[in-house]
Amino acid sequence: MRSPALRRLLPLLLAAIPCAAFAAPATVAEAATAQRAAMVEWRRDFHRHPELGSHEVRTGEAIARELRAMGLSPRTGIAHTGVAAVLKGVLPGPRIALRADMDALPVKEETGLPFASTATSSYRGQPVGVMHACGHDMHMAILLGVARALVARRDSLHGEVMFVFQPAEEGPDEPGAPFGAKMMLDEGVWKDFRPEAVFGLHVWAGLRTGQVGFRSGPSLASADEWSLSVRGRQTHGSRPWDGVDPITIGAQILLATQSLVARQVNIADTPVVLTAGQFNAGVRFNIIPDEARLVGTLRTFDPAVRKDVIARFRRIADDYAHAAGGSAALEVLDNAPATVNDPALARRVWPSLQAAGGADNALEMPLVTVAEDFSRFANEVPGAYFFVGTTPADRDPAAMPINHSPKYAPDEAALEVGARAMLQVALDYLQGGAGSGS
């Protein structure tokens, strides 16, 4: 039994000791290795049972069950299926949040893995296969492994950590509905726990297993979903002069947008991508229809450039349609802003990533034109987001099926790499150091 005086002095004595001296029995690397078997099991279970955005019912229940088994008290049902839990360390320190996404994609799996998904569902009215083709199964398993490793260090842990498992990162089934991060924030996931910083990761086929990628400042693009309705006047296909052809107008607008990007935007300064993914019009080979509809995405890194491109796009659509005697209406949905790694936070994260896997394996990433609604969290508090390689060392990343491919099969060794990197980043931030190796 300690004396009252010793009990009062103990926290002060512990706080004065360097983190490497009082950390949990395992080093960061050992802690990550200790979670590998569990992470593989979790990952394969999630992979066998994927669920689309805002429908991650089984997934959320499984996550909550694992968090309860760790002694945490998860809050469930945030943004329909999201889960959050807070770990309080014994020692004083900052608050941080660690985030993983939960949803799968409407993709039919073609990996041939023994635990491949056979799940089916419907997406926007179409029957689809369902697959964790983006690696969110890996993300959830990594965050559960990090949570368990941090719980084991509770008695020497500074500060508090919120583990955020977010639904609908890929978007909900209903067009125009909010994505998961915005829903979680709107429903007050941080109402009683506002972190100083938020951290996230993404597995990535463009890097080899063992490598992590990171950059300060703009990192991932914003994602706008645009739809363009072109109205003409229906007529017989043999007499186009009797009507107004919305297909021709739509094609002219689409080609003009590519000239917009090539000739009206300084893409040497900031990349812009404007892509059409759908062009729907008509029902018969010999009828010019009343309407054509195009749907696509706009990716930018600068909010001012985004605003300018949308204005130019709208002007081009209006002018081409008016010149042909038709009309055009452009709608743009802001699905996710650009992900920007806070520069001050990045200066703290970079040494941690180097410490986690070795300086040679920490790479500066180029700008990536994919998008992530992690940016919603990082617009509320400083954020840092990094990539974890999933291509085995003996394979060429450029030749591997990339994220969103039905053949994407990440190397499970990346689970340990991701857990080690996230654990190092979290501990260094909480304990006020960087690259300590504790």
Summary of the structure (lengths in Angstrom):
residues: 438
radius of gyration: 24.5
end to end distance: 29.0
largest distance: 98.9
contacts: 1560
relative contact order: 0.18
helix: 38%
strand: 27%
